[in-house]
Amino acid sequence: MAAAILIWMLFASLMSERDFSQGWAKSLPGQAMDIAAKPFKTGRQFLFDGYQRAFPRQPLAQPVTVVAIDEKSLKQLGQWPWPRNRLADLIDAIGKYQPAAVGLDMYMPEADQTSPDRVAANLPAEQTALRKALARLPSHELRLAQSLNAVPSVLGAAGFDFPVFGTTAGMRSMPLSVQGDDPLRFLKNYPYVLSSLPELQAAAHGQAMLTVSRYEGGVVRRVPLVVAVNDQPTSGLAMEMLRVASASSAIEMSVGPYGIESLQVAELRVPTQDDGEVWLHFAYAEANRARNLSAADVLAGKADPDLLTGKLVLIGLSGSGLSDMRMTALGELVPGVEIQAQLLESLFDGRFIQRPWWMKGLETSLMALIGLLMIWLIPCTDGKFAQVLKKSPRAPAWAVMGLNALIISLGYLVFYSTGLLFDSSSTFLGLSAVLGSLVSSAMIEIDRQTHLIEADRQRMREAQAQAAGELAAARRIQLGSLPDAARLFAAEQRFALATYLEPARDVGGDLYDFFMIDARRLCFMVGDVAGKGVPASLFMAIAKTLAKSIASRVDQGLGVITTLANQELSRENAEQLFVTLLIGILDLESGELSLVNAGHDGPWRVSADGRVEQITCPTDAGGPPLCVIDDFAYVAQKLLLSPGDTLCLITDGVTEAMNVQHEQYGAKRLESVLKTTGGKALPPEVVARLKESLAAFVGQAEASDDMTMLVLRWAGRK
């Protein structure tokens, strides 16, 4: 079983980094594999985001300035889109400071309808003079083209998998030089592109893709440095700006047998993932706030020259409703232009987050190695592991937590020291599943052996007792020790009580008792000793006698009584038996009920109007069976009975009684009988109805456990 689970975990982990958005993955097997791999994907994303939040990028330099068309700009200069001549004025204002490159995080595929030539074309024919005057003015596109050509500018474009209005099948040739294998096998390929007008493209010094990344759970973690447009490799905005800024003739792309290895422009070499993407190491937006300028301030000549001279300047939208906001791995919502800015800064800082193609193989190998060692060593401990489980059932949980802490810490250490993304979450998930399987198998085997040993012991005891004729005598003694309610409370008018106990064998481990503590308080109890036969019956007798003795002489509340009884029983318990106990004290004058549930089935309450409910034990009351935890402090719950209310206390032998089809009697049948008797039936009638129902259900089946009932009806104060 553990080996099969390990193999499945290895396979699901390997497949978790596959793209299930296309190809065979759209089939039913692919969808099933996607579901199986989802826990690994989710864990990996959460872990990698945790790496960055623990160690965010600390900007070392500020080579980038963002000129934002923000709320201030829109308020002063009008809503977007601006006339192209105003955008030209902005570029001219930036160009005066001689930036290294200007990148536009936008695209302009449509003509400017405010351009003089467009306005002239839309005027009535009779306004000839005005039309001729406007036609003599330069168009806004021409004005913007001149501004783009005057500075080292780069225009953006967007890739699409499907045609939309304005898309084309390609864009102008990109200066990319490929070294090695064919990159198209690894690159994301867009058959359509939405770019700026041809005259603007021709005027700009470069054109690049603005595609940010594949979204994983709505979070941007990876950014492509290169994609393909209709089978033509095309660089992203960051690399193209670096090419234009360095006046390089081309971007060199190195391609190996396993994918894209790196991109290089001038002296800067950037290692990439196999698909041409990079993991972006984010800095908190607050750390870069100083490098952001408002477009309104730049146009007004209020910009700091140091933020523009020799800088890589990005023009983008940040005003409300203008841009799609992107969630970063740091949990921040930022404009798209901020992503491009942080990418450029990361390239300059030189700290690259990497996840090489061999990393998944290393993780899988580590999971396989540790998993096989666990499968080999744990079952071969010759019972030592089982002994550990017996002595400390919490040991597996602590082992899982320790393994988790060790593996996760290793991942953080690797990221901090090398920038490599080690997926320790997948390793932890796989090994936890294997460990859980091994622990479950060990627990099942322990339980099976325990039952076999206990069965052998029980058969030996019963054989010895039967040979000596002791069991029959023990049964007579056991049943004879039980109190008779009809005799003890013949003249009692405040309550009525009836009981029933039927051992599954000659003697049993069930118990009940009732007695008056004083003139107004009735104590009653029902219990079930773990086990059967003579030891259980003797332990039952001791438990009943001890509980009665303490309740009679200790007047400190039912919780203290139960606690003292538990301590006394635990002191001399060579057989390591335990007993579930439900004990209550009823004030016959007020109807106040104090109840302690020590690991027993909750009592059933039948109100005078016939409503039936099972009383559950709150979390701050009750506790485990007696003799499980020696020093446990039991707490009683308080209830108030109404006149005519009936309590029905049973042992699990009633609800777990089986017929010949191995079906259990169950709580629903019990509840149905209690509803049938209603709130007017006296306890003897309720007990009789339950006995009849049980007998009819069990039929000829052999009794599997002792059955005990105690039914108490409070009549009210008399």
Beta strands, then each sheet from edge to edge (+ up, - down):
strand 1: 64-69
strand 2: 101-104
strand 3: 153-160
strand 4: 176-180
strand 5: 189-190
strand 6: 192-194
strand 7: 206-209
strand 8: 219-220
strand 9: 222-224
strand 10: 226-229
strand 11: 232-235
strand 12: 251-256
strand 13: 259-265
strand 14: 268-271
strand 15: 277-279
strand 16: 292-294
strand 17: 312-317
strand 18: 325-328
strand 19: 333-335
strand 20: 495-502
strand 21: 510-516
strand 22: 521-529
strand 23: 579-587
strand 24: 592-598
strand 25: 604-606
strand 26: 612-614
strand 27: 637-640
strand 28: 646-650
strand 29: 707-714
sheet 1: 6+ 3- 2- 17- 1- 16-
sheet 2: 6+ 3- 7-
sheet 3: 4+ 12+ 13- 14+
sheet 4: 5+ 10+ 11-
sheet 5: 8+ 18+ 19-
sheet 6: 9+ 15-
sheet 7: 20+ 29- 28+ 25- 26+
sheet 8: 21+ 22- 23+ 24- 27+
end
